[in-house]
Amino acid sequence: MKSVDLVIIGGGSAGMAAALQAKKEGISDILILEKDECLGGILNQCIHNGFGLTEFKEELTGPEYLWRFVDQIHEEKIPYICNAQVIDLSKDKIIKYSKYGLVETIQAKAIVMATGCYERSAGAIQLPGDRCSGVITAGLAQKYLNIKGYMVGKRVVILGSGDIGLIMARRLTLEGAKVICVSEIMPYSAGLNRNIQQCLKDYDIPLYLSRTVSKVVGKNRLEKVVLSSVDENTNFIPGTEMEIECDTLVLSVGLVPYISLLNYIDCPTSSTKGAIVNNYMETMIDGIFSCGNCLHVHDVVDFVTDEGRTAGHGAALYLQHMLDNKEEIKTCPGVGVGYIVPQIISKNTNEDVTLKFRVRNPMNDQWIIVKSGNEIISKTFKPAVVPSEMILLKLSKDKIEKIGKEIVVELECK
């Protein structure tokens, strides 16, 4: 059985960043396992621009962004294996992967999980109506169009206002399809404001809020969908039905961290559906780290990259026996906050820690307050906060030293 110091499962932006950071910090025995035929993950099919504004201070397409990192992987001579599907993982860090039907086994000393996320399907949301062709997830539609060159439809309705769905509304329009509308079950969009403007408003594509598909109609191919308004409990409101003839329904109804391998080893998870981690991105399983979209779903790839670096840094410290997690601080979401990553901070850290979190609902004029007991650690004003945009808040190491056993992040109206 082959032995490797650090195995990174997933060769997307998080996985490559983790590998490069670990190599920079002195770890030379590294292996990346990537299930697809090339490195880069989902970025390979994201041919639109908007990537790299934070990381490189310029606007790149997805392939341009990922190749900046692939080039570095080659320069650093970091080994990787593509078409490697990891099929088993144990708590003692034994990995089994399959390539072209042959199973190989690796003993790792540390592991970084960077497996990304997957799309919720028609079955996952219990889409009502017929089961016909023409119903497809936004990411798969993107792959068909951008990688395979296949048009998925001519008259399209998009359900859900996630960023991939918004981007596909523009992409399909540019390729000649008629995107009739985007329908969103929530009273606010799930996508970034810039995508609402650039992908819908710039192309006069209507966005219907608090409205969803109440029926799919079609014998073989999709013929029409029925949209209905919903109440505050997302129940259909009778009498609000709107019939739309179309041949394609694109689903952009949410992403879920891909953690099936961590489930094999009973790794504790949080409300994000990803693992519980500390500020070094280490899970509750010793020597196993998690980062990127398999930890919590991001809206900006630059943040995924940065989180990958943190995981690579943590893995390097672990392999060098330099992690000290004896005294811990628990992070807790308070009023108006949905979740916080990391869930645990090592009190003995000598580094600043960035908290990442999302709010539950759109709100204006909010103070973001970090407190420990009755003591306010920090207070930051935001003129507007929305669930679709992750908030980053840095805590200095000096402030961390003064915190007790728990901190709470909450919102307070100005």
N, C-alpha and C positions, 0 to 999 in steps of 0.2 A: 504494500500500500504506500502510495506516494505521500510525503509529508511536506507541507507548505506553511510558512509562518503566517501569512495573511492571505485569505481567500476573499475576494469580493464577488458577491453574487449579483450580477446586473452590470452591464457595461454602458449605461446611459450617462447623462451629465453628472449625476450624483456619484455613481460608481467610479467613473474616470477621475473625478475630482478627489475622491477618497484615496485612490491608488497613488495619484501624483503627490498628494500631501504626505502620505505615509512614506513614500520614497524620499521626499525632501527631508523628512525627519529621521532618516537613517535605516528604514526598513527596506531591505533589498530583495527579500524572498517573497514576492507578491504574485498572485495569479488572479486574473479576472475571468469569470465564467459568464458568457453572454448567450442567451437562448436563440437570438436571431442570427442572421447570416453575417451581420456586421455590427460594429460598435455604434453607439449613438441613441439607441432606443427610439422613442416616439419622435425625436427631433428629425429623424430621417424623412418623415413625411410632412413636416411642418415647413412648407416652402415659403410661407409668408414671412414678412420681416417683423421687427419688434423685439428681437432677442439681443441680449448683450449690452443694453443701455447702462446697467449698473456694473457688470463685469468688465466690459471693454470700452465703455463710454462711446459706443457707436451702435448703429442699428444694423443687425445682421438677420439673415434668414436662419431657420433651424439648422440646415445642413452646413452653412457657413460657421455657425456657432460651434457645432459639435466637432467639426474638423480642426478647429483651434486646439481642442483637447486631444483628438486622435493623433495629431502631429506630435504633441507633447508625449503621449504614450509611446510613440515610436522612438522619439528622441531619447527618452529615459530607458528604452529597451525593457518596458514592463510587459511580461508575457500575458497573453489572453487567448482564450479558446472560444470561438463562435460556434453556433449550432449546438451548444452544450446546455441541455435541459436538466436542471437539478431536480432529482426525483425523491431524494430523501436527505434528512438532516437529523443529527442526534445532539443531545445536550453536551456530549463530550467532543463536539465539533467534527464529527465524521460526516463527510459529504459524499453522496453518490450522484453522479450525473450520467446522462445518456447522450451519446453522439452517434447518429446513424445506426441506432439500435444496439450499440456496444456500451456497456455500463462500466464506468471507472469509479474508483474510490479514492478519496483524499482525506488525510488527517490534517486539519488546520489547527494552528495555535490560537488564531483569532479570526473572526468572520465579520465582514460588513455586509449587511443586507441592503441592497439598493435595487429592489425588484420592481419598483414603479407601482402603478395602479391599473385597475381595469374598469370598464364602463358598465353601468347598470343597464340591464337589457329590458325588453318588453315584458318578459316573465317576472323580472324583479319588481317592476312597478305595477304588475297585474293589469296590463293594458287591456281594456275591455273591447270585445268585438271579435271579428274574424281573424284567423291566422293565415294570412296571405303573404305572398312575396311583395317586396316594395317597402317593408319596414326594416330599417337598418340603423345601427348606432352611428353617431357622428364621427367617431374615430375610425371606424371601418369604412365609412363613406370617404373620409379623407384619404385613407390608404388606397382605396380603389381608384380614386381620381388622381392623386398626386404621384403614386408609385406605379400603379398598373395602367393608368390612362383610360379608365372606364368611367363613363357617365352613369350615375346611379338613378337618374330620373329626369323628367322634363318639367313636371309640375310638382313642386315640393312644398310640404309643410314641415316646419321644424318644431318639435316639442321640447321645451326646455331652453333656457337662455344661458347655458354654460358657455364658456369661452370657445370651445371647439365648435359648438353649434353655431355661434355667432360668426366665427371665421368661415365656417362652411357655407353660411348664407351668402356671404360675399363671394366666396370661391365658386359656388355653383352658378351664381348670377353672372360672373365674368365668363364662365364657360358656356353660357347660353340658356341655362335653365331658368324657369320662372319660379322664384321663391315667393310663395303667396303670402306667408306670414310666419312669425315666430310666436309660439304660444307658451306662456309661463304660468305654472300653477300658483306661484307665490305672488304677493302684491308688489314685489320688487325683482329686479333682474339678478340672475346668479352670475353674470359676467362682469368683466371690468368695464368701467365707464367709457374708456377709450374704444373698446370693441363695440359697444352700443352705438357710438358715434360713427366710427369708421366702417363698420360692417352692416349696420341697419339704416341709420339716418341718412348716410351719404348715398344710399341706394334706394331710398324711399320704401323700405321693407317694414311693414307694420309689426309692432310688438304688442301683443295682447297680454296684459297682466291679469292675475287671478282667473285664468281660463286654461282649461286643459282638454285633452281628448277624452270624450265620453263614449265614443264608439268608433271602431275601425270597420270599414265595409269593403269587401272584395272577395270574389270567389277564388280566382287564381292570383291575379295581380291586384294590388290596392286600387280601389275605384274612388273612394271618398273617405273623409274623416268628419266626425261631428265634434265640434268644440262646444263646451259648456262652461259657463261661469261657475265659480266655486265660492262657498262662504268661508268664514274665518276658520272653520274646521276642515276645509278642503273637500266638503261634500258638494256634489252637483246641485245647482239651483235649477229646478224645473222651469221651462219656458224661456231659457236663455240659449237654447241650442242654435248652432250655426253650422250648416252643412257646407263643406268645401270639397269640390272635385279635385283630386290629385292622384298621381301615380306613385308617389314616394312620401314616406313619413320618416324623417330623420330624428332620432332620439338623442337629445343632449341632456340627460336627466341625472347626471351625477357620476362621480368617480369614487372608487373604493380602494383603499390601500391593498396591495396584493401581499398577503402575509400567510399563505397556506403553509409554507415551510416552517414558519414560527409556530403555527398551530400544532405541528407535529411534536414540538418539544414543550407545549403548554406554556408558552411565553405570555406573561400578563399583558393585556392590552388596555387601551383607554377609550374614551368616547370618540376619538378620531378614527377608530377601527384599526389603528396602528399600535405598535408596541409602546409601553411605558418606558421612557428613557431618562437618563440624567443629562447634565450639561455637556458630557463628552459623547452623547448619543449612544451610550451603552445601555442595553436592555437589562431586564432583571435576570437574564441568563449570563453568567460570568463569561466575558470575552466575546460576546456577540453584540454587534452594534447595528443600528438601523438609521437610515437617512433618506431624504427625498420623499417622493410621493408614496412610498410604501410605509412611511411613518405618519405623514399627514399630507393631504392634497394641497399642492401649492398653486398659485396663480402666475408666478414669475419664475422662469427657469434659472435666472441668476441667483435666486434664493436657494433653489435646489442645489446648485453648484456649491454655494457657500456652506450649506449644511453637510454636503459630502465631504468638504474639507475638514469640518469639525469632527466628523466620524473618523476620517483618516488620521487626524491628529490624536483622537482618543485611542484608536487602535494602536498607534505607534507608542503612546505612553504605556498602554497595557502591556505590550510586548517587551517594553523596556523596564517593566515593574515599577512604574512611576505614578500609577494612579492611586489616589488616597480618597476613598469614598466612605470613610468610617462615620463622619458626621454629616448629616444630610438635612437639607431644607426642602420642604414640600411646597410646590406651587399650586394654588387653588384658584379656579375661575370664580369671580364674584358676580355682582349684579351686572347684567348685560353682556357678560363674556361667555362664549361658548366653550372654549377649551384653551389650554396653554401647553406649549412645548418649549423646553423640557418640563416634565412633571416633577423632577427632582433636581436639586442643585447641590453639588458637593461644597460644603461650607469651607473646606480647606483649599479650595481652588485659588490659584494666584493669578487668575485671568478674569477679564470681563465676561459676562454672560448675556447673550441676547435671548429675550423671551419673544416667542412668536405666538400670536393668538388671533382669533376672529371674534367679532361681536355677534350677538344673536339677531339683531334687527338694525335696519338703517336708522341713524339718529344724527341730529345736528347739535353743535355746540356742547361737546362732551369733554369732561376732564377724565383722563385715564390715571387712576390712582393705584399705586403699589404700596401696600401697607403690611406691617408685621404687628399683629395685635392692634393697639391703638396708635402706633407710631407710623407716620407717613414716610415711606422711603423715597418716593418720587411722585411728581404730579405733572402731567403733560396735557396741554390743551389741543384738541382736534376739532376743527370747524365742522367736519362731517366724518362719519364712520359708516361703513357698509359691510355686510357679511362676505361679499365677494372679494374683498381686498384684505389680505393678511396684514396685520400690524406687527412691526418689529420694535422692540423696546430694549435698549441696552442698560444693563445694571453693571456699574463699576465694581471691581473687586473690593474696593474700600467700603462700599455700601453693603455688599454681601456679608462681610465680616461682622456687621452690626445686627444682622437679622437673626431672629430666634429660630424656632423649628418649622415655621410656616410663613409664607407670604400669600397675600390675596391681591389679585388684579381685578379692579372693578371700575365701572363707569359712574360718573356723577354729572348731572346736568348743570351747566354753567348758571 
